[in-house]
Amino acid sequence: AHNTLPLNTWVLVTNLSNGKTVVLKITDRMHPKNKRLIDLSRAAAIRLGYVRKGLTRVKVVPLGLKRPLEADPQ
């Protein structure tokens, strides 16, 4: 979930503490008063290696509306 990027936008999310990345599609919105950058699924959090921390710092790079070639089927 992301509040400013258009729905169905593909993004590259990088965990800044360990460099792990995942390609995701924005499919939902957060509460408008939520100040967080992005809300990820548990599966994405596991792939980024921070599921036990709850929160982590990430970098989000929009990739566009077309599915990137390197995107894993989810």
PQR file with spaces between the fields and no chain letter, atoms N, CA, C, O and H, PARSE charges and radii, in Angstrom:
ATOM       1  N    ALA     1       0.848   -1.182    0.000 -0.4000 1.5000
ATOM       2  CA   ALA     1       0.000    0.000    0.000 -0.0000 2.0000
ATOM       3  C    ALA     1       0.895    1.247    0.000  0.5500 1.7000
ATOM       4  O    ALA     1       1.928    1.297    0.668 -0.5500 1.4000
ATOM       5  N    HIS     2       0.466    2.238   -0.763 -0.4000 1.5000
ATOM       6  CA   HIS     2       1.206    3.499   -0.875 -0.0000 2.0000
ATOM       7  C    HIS     2       0.177    4.595   -1.117  0.5500 1.7000
ATOM       8  O    HIS     2      -0.815    4.368   -1.810 -0.5500 1.4000
ATOM       9  H    HIS     2      -0.373    2.198   -1.306  0.4000 1.0000
ATOM      10  N    ASN     3       0.400    5.775   -0.556 -0.4000 1.5000
ATOM      11  CA   ASN     3      -0.621    6.823   -0.648 -0.0000 2.0000
ATOM      12  C    ASN     3      -0.460    7.789   -1.807  0.5500 1.7000
ATOM      13  O    ASN     3      -1.413    8.496   -2.132 -0.5500 1.4000
ATOM      14  H    ASN     3       1.206    5.959    0.007  0.4000 1.0000
ATOM      15  N    THR     4       0.699    7.853   -2.444 -0.4000 1.5000
ATOM      16  CA   THR     4       0.847    8.861   -3.499 -0.0000 2.0000
ATOM      17  C    THR     4       1.090    8.276   -4.882  0.5500 1.7000
ATOM      18  O    THR     4       0.708    8.896   -5.875 -0.5500 1.4000
ATOM      19  H    THR     4       1.473    7.278   -2.180  0.4000 1.0000
ATOM      20  N    LEU     5       1.701    7.125   -4.981 -0.4000 1.5000
ATOM      21  CA   LEU     5       1.913    6.515   -6.295 -0.0000 2.0000
ATOM      22  C    LEU     5       0.589    5.976   -6.838  0.5500 1.7000
ATOM      23  O    LEU     5      -0.258    5.528   -6.065 -0.5500 1.4000
ATOM      24  H    LEU     5       2.011    6.621   -4.175  0.4000 1.0000
ATOM      25  N    PRO     6       0.406    6.017   -8.145 -0.5600 1.5000
ATOM      26  CA   PRO     6      -0.829    5.480   -8.724  0.2800 2.0000
ATOM      27  C    PRO     6      -0.952    3.976   -8.452  0.5500 1.7000
ATOM      28  O    PRO     6       0.042    3.253   -8.401 -0.5500 1.4000
ATOM      29  N    LEU     7      -2.194    3.531   -8.280 -0.4000 1.5000
ATOM      30  CA   LEU     7      -2.426    2.099   -8.131 -0.0000 2.0000
ATOM      31  C    LEU     7      -1.911    1.374   -9.368  0.5500 1.7000
ATOM      32  O    LEU     7      -1.911    1.935  -10.464 -0.5500 1.4000
ATOM      33  H    LEU     7      -3.002    4.119   -8.321  0.4000 1.0000
ATOM      34  N    ASN     8      -1.478    0.145   -9.198 -0.4000 1.5000
ATOM      35  CA   ASN     8      -0.926   -0.721  -10.244 -0.0000 2.0000
ATOM      36  C    ASN     8       0.455   -0.298  -10.727  0.5500 1.7000
ATOM      37  O    ASN     8       0.931   -0.807  -11.743 -0.5500 1.4000
ATOM      38  H    ASN     8      -1.478   -0.310   -8.308  0.4000 1.0000
ATOM      39  N    THR     9       1.111    0.625  -10.019 -0.4000 1.5000
ATOM      40  CA   THR     9       2.487    0.991  -10.332 -0.0000 2.0000
ATOM      41  C    THR     9       3.418   -0.063   -9.754  0.5500 1.7000
ATOM      42  O    THR     9       3.261   -0.471   -8.603 -0.5500 1.4000
ATOM      43  H    THR     9       0.724    1.038   -9.194  0.4000 1.0000
ATOM      44  N    TRP    10       4.383   -0.504  -10.546 -0.4000 1.5000
ATOM      45  CA   TRP    10       5.410   -1.430  -10.075 -0.0000 2.0000
ATOM      46  C    TRP    10       6.516   -0.623   -9.427  0.5500 1.7000
ATOM      47  O    TRP    10       6.891    0.438   -9.926 -0.5500 1.4000
ATOM      48  H    TRP    10       4.511   -0.173  -11.481  0.4000 1.0000
ATOM      49  N    VAL    11       7.047   -1.125   -8.304 -0.4000 1.5000
ATOM      50  CA   VAL    11       8.113   -0.432   -7.580 -0.0000 2.0000
ATOM      51  C    VAL    11       9.204   -1.410   -7.187  0.5500 1.7000
ATOM      52  O    VAL    11       8.954   -2.596   -6.972 -0.5500 1.4000
ATOM      53  H    VAL    11       6.743   -1.987   -7.899  0.4000 1.0000
ATOM      54  N    LEU    12      10.412   -0.891   -7.099 -0.4000 1.5000
ATOM      55  CA   LEU    12      11.542   -1.635   -6.564 -0.0000 2.0000
ATOM      56  C    LEU    12      11.752   -1.130   -5.143  0.5500 1.7000
ATOM      57  O    LEU    12      12.021    0.053   -4.932 -0.5500 1.4000
ATOM      58  H    LEU    12      10.615    0.073   -7.274  0.4000 1.0000
ATOM      59  N    VAL    13      11.631   -2.030   -4.166 -0.4000 1.5000
ATOM      60  CA   VAL    13      11.797   -1.666   -2.757 -0.0000 2.0000
ATOM      61  C    VAL    13      13.106   -2.272   -2.264  0.5500 1.7000
ATOM      62  O    VAL    13      13.336   -3.474   -2.406 -0.5500 1.4000
ATOM      63  H    VAL    13      11.413   -2.991   -4.337  0.4000 1.0000
ATOM      64  N    THR    14      13.964   -1.430   -1.683 -0.4000 1.5000
ATOM      65  CA   THR    14      15.257   -1.870   -1.169 -0.0000 2.0000
ATOM      66  C    THR    14      15.318   -1.629    0.328  0.5500 1.7000
ATOM      67  O    THR    14      15.053   -0.523    0.800 -0.5500 1.4000
ATOM      68  H    THR    14      13.777   -0.455   -1.568  0.4000 1.0000
ATOM      69  N    ASN    15      15.669   -2.675    1.076 -0.4000 1.5000
ATOM      70  CA   ASN    15      15.901   -2.546    2.510 -0.0000 2.0000
ATOM      71  C    ASN    15      17.262   -1.883    2.673  0.5500 1.7000
ATOM      72  O    ASN    15      18.277   -2.442    2.257 -0.5500 1.4000
ATOM      73  H    ASN    15      15.884   -3.573    0.692  0.4000 1.0000
ATOM      74  N    LEU    16      17.291   -0.694    3.274 -0.4000 1.5000
ATOM      75  CA   LEU    16      18.537    0.074    3.366 -0.0000 2.0000
ATOM      76  C    LEU    16      19.527   -0.516    4.367  0.5500 1.7000
ATOM      77  O    LEU    16      20.711   -0.180    4.323 -0.5500 1.4000
ATOM      78  H    LEU    16      16.467   -0.240    3.612  0.4000 1.0000
ATOM      79  N    SER    17      19.072   -1.389    5.267 -0.4000 1.5000
ATOM      80  CA   SER    17      20.002   -1.951    6.251 -0.0000 2.0000
ATOM      81  C    SER    17      20.748   -3.177    5.743  0.5500 1.7000
ATOM      82  O    SER    17      21.822   -3.496    6.251 -0.5500 1.4000
ATOM      83  H    SER    17      18.111   -1.662    5.302  0.4000 1.0000
ATOM      84  N    ASN    18      20.185   -3.883    4.728 -0.4000 1.5000
ATOM      85  CA   ASN    18      20.878   -5.084    4.256 -0.0000 2.0000
ATOM      86  C    ASN    18      20.997   -5.175    2.729  0.5500 1.7000
ATOM      87  O    ASN    18      21.630   -6.100    2.221 -0.5500 1.4000
ATOM      88  H    ASN    18      19.312   -3.623    4.315  0.4000 1.0000
ATOM      89  N    GLY    19      20.403   -4.235    1.992 -0.4000 1.5000
ATOM      90  CA   GLY    19      20.519   -4.205    0.541 -0.0000 2.0000
ATOM      91  C    GLY    19      19.618   -5.158   -0.216  0.5500 1.7000
ATOM      92  O    GLY    19      19.666   -5.194   -1.445 -0.5500 1.4000
ATOM      93  H    GLY    19      19.888   -3.483    2.404  0.4000 1.0000
ATOM      94  N    LYS    20      18.789   -5.938    0.483 -0.4000 1.5000
ATOM      95  CA   LYS    20      17.883   -6.867   -0.195 -0.0000 2.0000
ATOM      96  C    LYS    20      16.787   -6.076   -0.903  0.5500 1.7000
ATOM      97  O    LYS    20      16.345   -5.035   -0.417 -0.5500 1.4000
ATOM      98  H    LYS    20      18.750   -5.909    1.482  0.4000 1.0000
ATOM      99  N    THR    21      16.347   -6.590   -2.076 -0.4000 1.5000
ATOM     100  CA   THR    21      15.339   -5.893   -2.868 -0.0000 2.0000
ATOM     101  C    THR    21      14.193   -6.827   -3.233  0.5500 1.7000
ATOM     102  O    THR    21      14.325   -8.051   -3.213 -0.5500 1.4000
ATOM     103  H    THR    21      16.706   -7.435   -2.471  0.4000 1.0000
ATOM     104  N    VAL    22      13.068   -6.211   -3.567 -0.4000 1.5000
ATOM     105  CA   VAL    22      11.903   -6.935   -4.055 -0.0000 2.0000
ATOM     106  C    VAL    22      11.142   -6.006   -4.998  0.5500 1.7000
ATOM     107  O    VAL    22      11.077   -4.798   -4.772 -0.5500 1.4000
ATOM     108  H    VAL    22      12.961   -5.217   -3.584  0.4000 1.0000
ATOM     109  N    VAL    23      10.569   -6.577   -6.052 -0.4000 1.5000
ATOM     110  CA   VAL    23       9.738   -5.817   -6.983 -0.0000 2.0000
ATOM     111  C    VAL    23       8.283   -6.114   -6.653  0.5500 1.7000
ATOM     112  O    VAL    23       7.882   -7.276   -6.584 -0.5500 1.4000
ATOM     113  H    VAL    23      10.622   -7.558   -6.236  0.4000 1.0000
ATOM     114  N    LEU    24       7.492   -5.066   -6.448 -0.4000 1.5000
ATOM     115  CA   LEU    24       6.094   -5.198   -6.031 -0.0000 2.0000
ATOM     116  C    LEU    24       5.196   -4.290   -6.859  0.5500 1.7000
ATOM     117  O    LEU    24       5.663   -3.362   -7.519 -0.5500 1.4000
ATOM     118  H    LEU    24       7.818   -4.122   -6.504  0.4000 1.0000
ATOM     119  N    LYS    25       3.899   -4.575   -6.812 -0.4000 1.5000
ATOM     120  CA   LYS    25       2.911   -3.715   -7.455 -0.0000 2.0000
ATOM     121  C    LYS    25       2.056   -3.067   -6.380  0.5500 1.7000
ATOM     122  O    LYS    25       1.597   -3.736   -5.454 -0.5500 1.4000
ATOM     123  H    LYS    25       3.519   -5.329   -6.275  0.4000 1.0000
ATOM     124  N    ILE    26       1.841   -1.759   -6.506 -0.4000 1.5000
ATOM     125  CA   ILE    26       0.999   -1.029   -5.558 -0.0000 2.0000
ATOM     126  C    ILE    26      -0.462   -1.378   -5.849  0.5500 1.7000
ATOM     127  O    ILE    26      -0.963   -1.113   -6.942 -0.5500 1.4000
ATOM     128  H    ILE    26       2.214   -1.215   -7.258  0.4000 1.0000
ATOM     129  N    THR    27      -1.136   -1.969   -4.870 -0.4000 1.5000
ATOM     130  CA   THR    27      -2.514   -2.414   -5.073 -0.0000 2.0000
ATOM     131  C    THR    27      -3.483   -1.861   -4.041  0.5500 1.7000
ATOM     132  O    THR    27      -4.669   -2.188   -4.075 -0.5500 1.4000
ATOM     133  H    THR    27      -0.730   -2.183   -3.982  0.4000 1.0000
ATOM     134  N    ASP    28      -2.996   -1.023   -3.118 -0.4000 1.5000
ATOM     135  CA   ASP    28      -3.863   -0.561   -2.034 -0.0000 2.0000
ATOM     136  C    ASP    28      -3.382    0.787   -1.531  0.5500 1.7000
ATOM     137  O    ASP    28      -2.291    1.243   -1.875 -0.5500 1.4000
ATOM     138  H    ASP    28      -2.032   -0.758   -3.090  0.4000 1.0000
ATOM     139  N    ARG    29      -4.201    1.411   -0.722 -0.4000 1.5000
ATOM     140  CA   ARG    29      -3.875    2.678   -0.070 -0.0000 2.0000
ATOM     141  C    ARG    29      -3.829    2.478    1.432  0.5500 1.7000
ATOM     142  O    ARG    29      -4.474    1.583    1.978 -0.5500 1.4000
ATOM     143  H    ARG    29      -5.087    1.041   -0.442  0.4000 1.0000
ATOM     144  N    MET    30      -3.044    3.341    2.097 -0.4000 1.5000
ATOM     145  CA   MET    30      -3.015    3.353    3.557 -0.0000 2.0000
ATOM     146  C    MET    30      -3.984    4.423    4.034  0.5500 1.7000
ATOM     147  O    MET    30      -4.530    5.181    3.233 -0.5500 1.4000
ATOM     148  H    MET    30      -2.521    4.068    1.653  0.4000 1.0000
ATOM     149  N    HIS    31      -4.195    4.479    5.343 -0.4000 1.5000
ATOM     150  CA   HIS    31      -5.007    5.546    5.911 -0.0000 2.0000
ATOM     151  C    HIS    31      -4.342    6.879    5.580  0.5500 1.7000
ATOM     152  O    HIS    31      -3.122    6.998    5.695 -0.5500 1.4000
ATOM     153  H    HIS    31      -3.752    3.863    5.994  0.4000 1.0000
ATOM     154  N    PRO    32      -5.113    7.877    5.172 -0.5600 1.5000
ATOM     155  CA   PRO    32      -4.518    9.163    4.747  0.2800 2.0000
ATOM     156  C    PRO    32      -3.610    9.824    5.779  0.5500 1.7000
ATOM     157  O    PRO    32      -2.702   10.564    5.401 -0.5500 1.4000
ATOM     158  N    LYS    33      -3.827    9.580    7.060 -0.4000 1.5000
ATOM     159  CA   LYS    33      -3.003   10.196    8.101 -0.0000 2.0000
ATOM     160  C    LYS    33      -1.747    9.383    8.408  0.5500 1.7000
ATOM     161  O    LYS    33      -0.915    9.816    9.205 -0.5500 1.4000
ATOM     162  H    LYS    33      -4.564    8.979    7.367  0.4000 1.0000
ATOM     163  N    ASN    34      -1.598    8.219    7.792 -0.4000 1.5000
ATOM     164  CA   ASN    34      -0.429    7.384    8.013 -0.0000 2.0000
ATOM     165  C    ASN    34       0.783    8.056    7.368  0.5500 1.7000
ATOM     166  O    ASN    34       0.750    8.380    6.181 -0.5500 1.4000
ATOM     167  H    ASN    34      -2.274    7.867    7.144  0.4000 1.0000
ATOM     168  N    LYS    35       1.833    8.265    8.127 -0.4000 1.5000
ATOM     169  CA   LYS    35       3.033    8.975    7.648 -0.0000 2.0000
ATOM     170  C    LYS    35       4.083    8.040    7.057  0.5500 1.7000
ATOM     171  O    LYS    35       5.111    8.510    6.571 -0.5500 1.4000
ATOM     172  H    LYS    35       1.859    8.002    9.091  0.4000 1.0000
ATOM     173  N    ARG    36       3.851    6.733    7.087 -0.4000 1.5000
ATOM     174  CA   ARG    36       4.821    5.795    6.543 -0.0000 2.0000
ATOM     175  C    ARG    36       4.858    5.876    5.029  0.5500 1.7000
ATOM     176  O    ARG    36       3.879    6.262    4.389 -0.5500 1.4000
ATOM     177  H    ARG    36       3.015    6.351    7.481  0.4000 1.0000
ATOM     178  N    LEU    37       5.997    5.507    4.464 -0.4000 1.5000
ATOM     179  CA   LEU    37       6.187    5.572    3.027 -0.0000 2.0000
ATOM     180  C    LEU    37       5.426    4.475    2.293  0.5500 1.7000
ATOM     181  O    LEU    37       4.791    4.735    1.271 -0.5500 1.4000
ATOM     182  H    LEU    37       6.792    5.194    4.983  0.4000 1.0000
ATOM     183  N    ILE    38       5.490    3.236    2.814 -0.4000 1.5000
ATOM     184  CA   ILE    38       4.887    2.102    2.135 -0.0000 2.0000
ATOM     185  C    ILE    38       4.545    1.039    3.175  0.5500 1.7000
ATOM     186  O    ILE    38       5.220    0.920    4.198 -0.5500 1.4000
ATOM     187  H    ILE    38       6.006    3.025    3.644  0.4000 1.0000
ATOM     188  N    ASP    39       3.503    0.274    2.908 -0.4000 1.5000
ATOM     189  CA   ASP    39       3.109   -0.837    3.768 -0.0000 2.0000
ATOM     190  C    ASP    39       3.221   -2.101    2.924  0.5500 1.7000
ATOM     191  O    ASP    39       2.558   -2.226    1.895 -0.5500 1.4000
ATOM     192  H    ASP    39       2.955    0.370    2.077  0.4000 1.0000
ATOM     193  N    LEU    40       4.061   -3.036    3.361 -0.4000 1.5000
ATOM     194  CA   LEU    40       4.334   -4.233    2.581 -0.0000 2.0000
ATOM     195  C    LEU    40       3.637   -5.456    3.163  0.5500 1.7000
ATOM     196  O    LEU    40       3.304   -5.502    4.347 -0.5500 1.4000
ATOM     197  H    LEU    40       4.599   -2.934    4.197  0.4000 1.0000
ATOM     198  N    SER    41       3.431   -6.432    2.308 -0.4000 1.5000
ATOM     199  CA   SER    41       2.887   -7.703    2.760 -0.0000 2.0000
ATOM     200  C    SER    41       3.927   -8.423    3.620  0.5500 1.7000
ATOM     201  O    SER    41       5.112   -8.088    3.598 -0.5500 1.4000
ATOM     202  H    SER    41       3.702   -6.394    1.346  0.4000 1.0000
ATOM     203  N    ARG    42       3.466   -9.407    4.369 -0.4000 1.5000
ATOM     204  CA   ARG    42       4.386  -10.210    5.180 -0.0000 2.0000
ATOM     205  C    ARG    42       5.399  -10.922    4.277  0.5500 1.7000
ATOM     206  O    ARG    42       6.579  -11.011    4.615 -0.5500 1.4000
ATOM     207  H    ARG    42       2.504   -9.679    4.387  0.4000 1.0000
ATOM     208  N    ALA    43       4.939  -11.427    3.134 -0.4000 1.5000
ATOM     209  CA   ALA    43       5.839  -12.127    2.208 -0.0000 2.0000
ATOM     210  C    ALA    43       6.950  -11.196    1.727  0.5500 1.7000
ATOM     211  O    ALA    43       8.105  -11.611    1.633 -0.5500 1.4000
ATOM     212  H    ALA    43       3.980  -11.355    2.859  0.4000 1.0000
ATOM     213  N    ALA    44       6.612   -9.945    1.424 -0.4000 1.5000
ATOM     214  CA   ALA    44       7.627   -8.983    0.992 -0.0000 2.0000
ATOM     215  C    ALA    44       8.590   -8.670    2.137  0.5500 1.7000
ATOM     216  O    ALA    44       9.796   -8.554    1.920 -0.5500 1.4000
ATOM     217  H    ALA    44       5.674   -9.608    1.501  0.4000 1.0000
ATOM     218  N    ALA    45       8.062   -8.534    3.352 -0.4000 1.5000
ATOM     219  CA   ALA    45       8.908   -8.262    4.514 -0.0000 2.0000
ATOM     220  C    ALA    45       9.890   -9.409    4.745  0.5500 1.7000
ATOM     221  O    ALA    45      11.047   -9.175    5.094 -0.5500 1.4000
ATOM     222  H    ALA    45       7.082   -8.629    3.529  0.4000 1.0000
ATOM     223  N    ILE    46       9.435  -10.642    4.552 -0.4000 1.5000
ATOM     224  CA   ILE    46      10.318  -11.799    4.704 -0.0000 2.0000
ATOM     225  C    ILE    46      11.441  -11.735    3.667  0.5500 1.7000
ATOM     226  O    ILE    46      12.609  -11.952    3.990 -0.5500 1.4000
ATOM     227  H    ILE    46       8.496  -10.832    4.269  0.4000 1.0000
ATOM     228  N    ARG    47      11.078  -11.437    2.430 -0.4000 1.5000
ATOM     229  CA   ARG    47      12.088  -11.376    1.359 -0.0000 2.0000
ATOM     230  C    ARG    47      13.090  -10.243    1.589  0.5500 1.7000
ATOM     231  O    ARG    47      14.249  -10.340    1.185 -0.5500 1.4000
ATOM     232  H    ARG    47      10.130  -11.260    2.167  0.4000 1.0000
ATOM     233  N    LEU    48      12.638   -9.175    2.236 -0.4000 1.5000
ATOM     234  CA   LEU    48      13.537   -8.055    2.532 -0.0000 2.0000
ATOM     235  C    LEU    48      14.308   -8.269    3.836  0.5500 1.7000
ATOM     236  O    LEU    48      15.203   -7.488    4.159 -0.5500 1.4000
ATOM     237  H    LEU    48      11.696   -9.096    2.564  0.4000 1.0000
ATOM     238  N    GLY    49      13.971   -9.310    4.578 -0.4000 1.5000
ATOM     239  CA   GLY    49      14.723   -9.677    5.769 -0.0000 2.0000
ATOM     240  C    GLY    49      14.481   -8.829    6.990  0.5500 1.7000
ATOM     241  O    GLY    49      15.397   -8.638    7.790 -0.5500 1.4000
ATOM     242  H    GLY    49      13.243   -9.945    4.316  0.4000 1.0000
ATOM     243  N    TYR    50      13.267   -8.308    7.165 -0.4000 1.5000
ATOM     244  CA   TYR    50      13.011   -7.504    8.358 -0.0000 2.0000
ATOM     245  C    TYR    50      11.720   -7.888    9.077  0.5500 1.7000
ATOM     246  O    TYR    50      11.231   -7.109    9.895 -0.5500 1.4000
ATOM     247  H    TYR    50      12.523   -8.464    6.515  0.4000 1.0000
ATOM     248  N    VAL    51      11.165   -9.038    8.805 -0.4000 1.5000
ATOM     249  CA   VAL    51       9.854   -9.387    9.343 -0.0000 2.0000
ATOM     250  C    VAL    51       9.822   -9.355   10.869  0.5500 1.7000
ATOM     251  O    VAL    51       8.794   -8.985   11.437 -0.5500 1.4000
ATOM     252  H    VAL    51      11.563   -9.671    8.140  0.4000 1.0000
ATOM     253  N    ARG    52      10.864   -9.712   11.531 -0.4000 1.5000
ATOM     254  CA   ARG    52      10.866   -9.717   13.005 -0.0000 2.0000
ATOM     255  C    ARG    52      11.056   -8.320   13.599  0.5500 1.7000
ATOM     256  O    ARG    52      10.717   -8.096   14.761 -0.5500 1.4000
ATOM     257  H    ARG    52      11.699  -10.013   11.070  0.4000 1.0000
ATOM     258  N    LYS    53      11.590   -7.381   12.820 -0.4000 1.5000
ATOM     259  CA   LYS    53      11.780   -6.012   13.298 -0.0000 2.0000
ATOM     260  C    LYS    53      10.481   -5.219   13.284  0.5500 1.7000
ATOM     261  O    LYS    53      10.305   -4.321   14.107 -0.5500 1.4000
ATOM     262  H    LYS    53      11.866   -7.563   11.876  0.4000 1.0000
ATOM     263  N    GLY    54       9.577   -5.528   12.376 -0.4000 1.5000
ATOM     264  CA   GLY    54       8.324   -4.788   12.274 -0.0000 2.0000
ATOM     265  C    GLY    54       8.419   -3.614   11.316  0.5500 1.7000
ATOM     266  O    GLY    54       7.589   -3.468   10.419 -0.5500 1.4000
ATOM     267  H    GLY    54       9.720   -6.258   11.707  0.4000 1.0000
ATOM     268  N    LEU    55       9.433   -2.775   11.507 -0.4000 1.5000
ATOM     269  CA   LEU    55       9.645   -1.610   10.636 -0.0000 2.0000
ATOM     270  C    LEU    55      11.104   -1.559   10.231  0.5500 1.7000
ATOM     271  O    LEU    55      11.984   -2.014   10.962 -0.5500 1.4000
ATOM     272  H    LEU    55      10.108   -2.893   12.236  0.4000 1.0000
ATOM     273  N    THR    56      11.348   -1.002    9.063 -0.4000 1.5000
ATOM     274  CA   THR    56      12.722   -0.771    8.615 -0.0000 2.0000
ATOM     275  C    THR    56      12.724    0.384    7.627  0.5500 1.7000
ATOM     276  O    THR    56      11.674    0.771    7.112 -0.5500 1.4000
ATOM     277  H    THR    56      10.634   -0.633    8.469  0.4000 1.0000
ATOM     278  N    ARG    57      13.894    0.929    7.366 -0.4000 1.5000
ATOM     279  CA   ARG    57      14.029    2.010    6.390 -0.0000 2.0000
ATOM     280  C    ARG    57      14.197    1.392    5.014  0.5500 1.7000
ATOM     281  O    ARG    57      15.002    0.480    4.827 -0.5500 1.4000
ATOM     282  H    ARG    57      14.746    0.615    7.784  0.4000 1.0000
ATOM     283  N    VAL    58      13.431    1.894    4.048 -0.4000 1.5000
ATOM     284  CA   VAL    58      13.495    1.373    2.685 -0.0000 2.0000
ATOM     285  C    VAL    58      13.587    2.508    1.685  0.5500 1.7000
ATOM     286  O    VAL    58      13.251    3.655    1.976 -0.5500 1.4000
ATOM     287  H    VAL    58      12.777    2.635    4.200  0.4000 1.0000
ATOM     288  N    LYS    59      14.050    2.155    0.501 -0.4000 1.5000
ATOM     289  CA   LYS    59      14.041    3.069   -0.633 -0.0000 2.0000
ATOM     290  C    LYS    59      13.029    2.505   -1.627  0.5500 1.7000
ATOM     291  O    LYS    59      13.043    1.307   -1.907 -0.5500 1.4000
ATOM     292  H    LYS    59      14.324    1.223    0.264  0.4000 1.0000
ATOM     293  N    VAL    60      12.153    3.355   -2.164 -0.4000 1.5000
ATOM     294  CA   VAL    60      11.132    2.932   -3.116 -0.0000 2.0000
ATOM     295  C    VAL    60      11.386    3.650   -4.440  0.5500 1.7000
ATOM     296  O    VAL    60      11.403    4.879   -4.503 -0.5500 1.4000
ATOM     297  H    VAL    60      12.142    4.329   -1.936  0.4000 1.0000
ATOM     298  N    VAL    61      11.585    2.851   -5.506 -0.4000 1.5000
ATOM     299  CA   VAL    61      11.829    3.410   -6.834 -0.0000 2.0000
ATOM     300  C    VAL    61      10.694    2.976   -7.751  0.5500 1.7000
ATOM     301  O    VAL    61      10.543    1.784   -8.016 -0.5500 1.4000
ATOM     302  H    VAL    61      11.571    1.852   -5.455  0.4000 1.0000
ATOM     303  N    PRO    62       9.882    3.930   -8.247 -0.5600 1.5000
ATOM     304  CA   PRO    62       8.807    3.570   -9.186  0.2800 2.0000
ATOM     305  C    PRO    62       9.386    3.042  -10.494  0.5500 1.7000
ATOM     306  O    PRO    62      10.350    3.596  -11.022 -0.5500 1.4000
ATOM     307  N    LEU    63       8.788    1.959  -11.018 -0.4000 1.5000
ATOM     308  CA   LEU    63       9.248    1.345  -12.261 -0.0000 2.0000
ATOM     309  C    LEU    63       8.259    1.513  -13.408  0.5500 1.7000
ATOM     310  O    LEU    63       8.583    1.193  -14.551 -0.5500 1.4000
ATOM     311  H    LEU    63       8.004    1.509  -10.590  0.4000 1.0000
ATOM     312  N    GLY    64       7.070    2.007  -13.121 -0.4000 1.5000
ATOM     313  CA   GLY    64       6.079    2.210  -14.164 -0.0000 2.0000
ATOM     314  C    GLY    64       4.889    1.273  -14.039  0.5500 1.7000
ATOM     315  O    GLY    64       4.793    0.500  -13.085 -0.5500 1.4000
ATOM     316  H    GLY    64       6.808    2.267  -12.192  0.4000 1.0000
ATOM     317  N    LEU    65       3.977    1.345  -15.014 -0.4000 1.5000
ATOM     318  CA   LEU    65       2.751    0.557  -14.963 -0.0000 2.0000
ATOM     319  C    LEU    65       2.883   -0.805  -15.644  0.5500 1.7000
ATOM     320  O    LEU    65       2.047   -1.686  -15.442 -0.5500 1.4000
ATOM     321  H    LEU    65       4.055    1.972  -15.789  0.4000 1.0000
ATOM     322  N    LYS    66       3.932   -0.978  -16.448 -0.4000 1.5000
ATOM     323  CA   LYS    66       4.143   -2.278  -17.083 -0.0000 2.0000
ATOM     324  C    LYS    66       4.973   -3.167  -16.160  0.5500 1.7000
ATOM     325  O    LYS    66       5.903   -2.703  -15.501 -0.5500 1.4000
ATOM     326  H    LYS    66       4.611   -0.263  -16.612  0.4000 1.0000
ATOM     327  N    ARG    67       4.623   -4.442  -16.126 -0.4000 1.5000
ATOM     328  CA   ARG    67       5.349   -5.376  -15.269 -0.0000 2.0000
ATOM     329  C    ARG    67       6.794   -5.510  -15.745  0.5500 1.7000
ATOM     330  O    ARG    67       7.038   -5.839  -16.905 -0.5500 1.4000
ATOM     331  H    ARG    67       3.868   -4.819  -16.662  0.4000 1.0000
ATOM     332  N    PRO    68       7.753   -5.255  -14.852 -0.5600 1.5000
ATOM     333  CA   PRO    68       9.160   -5.389  -15.225  0.2800 2.0000
ATOM     334  C    PRO    68       9.497   -6.849  -15.544  0.5500 1.7000
ATOM     335  O    PRO    68       8.885   -7.763  -14.990 -0.5500 1.4000
ATOM     336  N    LEU    69      10.444   -7.062  -16.412 -0.4000 1.5000
ATOM     337  CA   LEU    69      10.844   -8.413  -16.789 -0.0000 2.0000
ATOM     338  C    LEU    69      11.383   -9.210  -15.617  0.5500 1.7000
ATOM     339  O    LEU    69      11.187  -10.423  -15.553 -0.5500 1.4000
ATOM     340  H    LEU    69      10.942   -6.320  -16.862  0.4000 1.0000
ATOM     341  N    GLU    70      12.068   -8.541  -14.679 -0.4000 1.5000
ATOM     342  CA   GLU    70      12.681   -9.236  -13.556 -0.0000 2.0000
ATOM     343  C    GLU    70      11.720   -9.469  -12.400  0.5500 1.7000
ATOM     344  O    GLU    70      12.123  -10.032  -11.383 -0.5500 1.4000
ATOM     345  H    GLU    70      12.228   -7.555  -14.731  0.4000 1.0000
ATOM     346  N    ALA    71      10.462   -9.055  -12.521 -0.4000 1.5000
ATOM     347  CA   ALA    71       9.496   -9.220  -11.429 -0.0000 2.0000
ATOM     348  C    ALA    71       9.153  -10.691  -11.240  0.5500 1.7000
ATOM     349  O    ALA    71       8.881  -11.409  -12.202 -0.5500 1.4000
ATOM     350  H    ALA    71      10.135   -8.598  -13.348  0.4000 1.0000
ATOM     351  N    ASP    72       9.170  -11.123   -9.991 -0.4000 1.5000
ATOM     352  CA   ASP    72       8.777  -12.488   -9.658 -0.0000 2.0000
ATOM     353  C    ASP    72       7.267  -12.610   -9.695  0.5500 1.7000
ATOM     354  O    ASP    72       6.576  -11.672   -9.296 -0.5500 1.4000
ATOM     355  H    ASP    72       9.391  -10.540   -9.210  0.4000 1.0000
ATOM     356  N    PRO    73       6.724  -13.734  -10.160 -0.5600 1.5000
ATOM     357  CA   PRO    73       5.283  -13.913  -10.114  0.2800 2.0000
ATOM     358  C    PRO    73       4.817  -14.017   -8.670  0.5500 1.7000
ATOM     359  O    PRO    73       5.368  -14.795   -7.891 -0.5500 1.4000
ATOM     360  N    GLN    74       3.792  -13.226   -8.306 -0.4000 1.5000
ATOM     361  CA   GLN    74       3.297  -13.232   -6.924 -0.0000 2.0000
ATOM     362  C    GLN    74       1.806  -13.357   -6.912  0.5500 1.7000
ATOM     363  O    GLN    74       1.197  -13.381   -5.843 -0.5500 1.4000
ATOM     364  H    GLN    74       3.344  -12.594   -8.939  0.4000 1.0000
